[in-house]
Amino acid sequence: MKFYRVNMTTKQAKIEEVPQKFAGLAGRALTSSFILDEVDPKCHPLGPNNKLIFAPGLLGGTSCPNSGRLSVGSKSPLTGGIKESNAGGTAAQKLAKMGIAGLIVEGMPEDDKYYVIKVTVDGAVVEEAPAEIIGKGNYEAIQVLNKKYGEKVGIIIIGPAGEMKLTAANISVKDPESNIRSAGRGGLGAVMGSKKVKAIVIDDTDAPGVTIANMEAFREAAKRFAKGLTSHPVTGEGLPKFGTNVLVNILNEAGGLPTKNFRAGRNEWANNISGETMSATIEARGGKVTHGCHPGCVIRCSQHYYDKDGKYLTSGFEYETIWALGANACINDLDAIAMADRLMDDIGVDSIETSVTIAVAMEAGIIPWGDAEKAIDLIKQIGEGTPLGRIIGSGAAVTGQAFGVSRVPVVKKQAIPAYDPRAVKGVGLTYATTPMGADHTAGYAVATNILKVGGFIEPLKKDGQVELSRNLQIATAAVDSTGLCLFVAFCILDNADAFQAIIDMINAQYGLSLTADDVTELGKKVLRAERKFNELAGFTKADDRLPEFFKEECPPHNTTWDFTDDEIDEVYKF
């Protein structure tokens, strides 16, 4: 495996051996270790000393089901700390098949042009970006690049928000149908924009493929793993049928669906925006109810959502986005939310950050609660770069500060996602303590608190939550390093053989003899590296706290966020 290192100051690229200190690392383990090692924690995230690294996981490029996730690492311009954000699409598998462990983008051009980095088995070259994609949305730009470089290339791209270096800007990845999957959180699109990289094109022609030390053992383990995924009620039934949006009714019933900027945990019309309603709407309009975001996905929780005229509108229509614009911003219109989702993908902003920000704008009185038309206009203004659009495109914390709002749901300046921490206490600890800023995927305690996967810990009580969040954050860091979709966790938390199958695949691929304890240690190593970077950047325990308004009671259970500082600080004692 090689590093492809692209210097945007000189516009030169080189291929180098992976340094010994990074040997055996991939995905999040590699990106976070690399950022700690090579990026000054005190640097300006949009300055020349920050770096971007793209890395497939340990199982990337293989026939392992659901192994096509791409990790992107950098210093976040949104949080000011370390960031790993990941996405589906085709890029990770192509990089892995080419023998590329990490694609590094560093430096910054002195000129004011935008560039495309073209990656092949022979190396990387920096080319001036086609004029017709500058300032254009992701959908149009991907089609232009497909025509220029070929339909089969992988594409990593930023939209207008990334060009403007807005701190909610994401990095998008072309999926198998040339639609959009995004490494959404943390504003990494702004970092890519600061380096004047509009797109990275990956042509894996003549790629040698991934070497497997013991193919027979690998195939046997992959078969066991696939069987585990397809037979589990969440990964084999719920997610394929209703997508992640299956959670709307579940969380509403549990009283943990944040409503009107986290004022309550339940609302009367949640079913109007639910996964069940979404699925029925897609089916009635001839869309795709189930779809994979990357080749080899057997969970297939994505979909193609069509508008009333039967025209494709968006895919990867996720619970978090639908919740944030729906229950949280009080927009009772699934079609309007789908249009907003498409616009955010096209402009290139994190749909969680931006949707939560719209509720903060409503809190500030900029637009009325529940006004879909005006919410969509705010998103359009981000793409246009109006003064208000630039504020909204900078995220919830900046918007709250600009308009004097005190009720701003963020941790480390990153918007809190779709589960009220007073009603799902385990995920609240994850929000507070993960080095990533508020992020449900960093330690998805909802699985055990609400879905009763991997056991059950009462969501309204504090008992057992510290250990739950800690253990899930450790496990997640390891899963993110394999290149596996996080949703495999639903299966492996309940199925010991499916978990063992992952270890068996890694051992068969690399000729190793890892154990479950080694996987745990990997997760701990990743979290320690991320924590160390943040400490060097100036973060303290005081940053591991939820906003004070969570001390209010949350109807219908009327619970509060009642963890002491000492209890919160226990999460990272390992």
Summary of the structure (lengths in Angstrom):
residues: 574
radius of gyration: 21.7
end to end distance: 31.6
largest distance: 62.1
contacts: 2279
relative contact order: 0.13
helix: 44%
strand: 16%
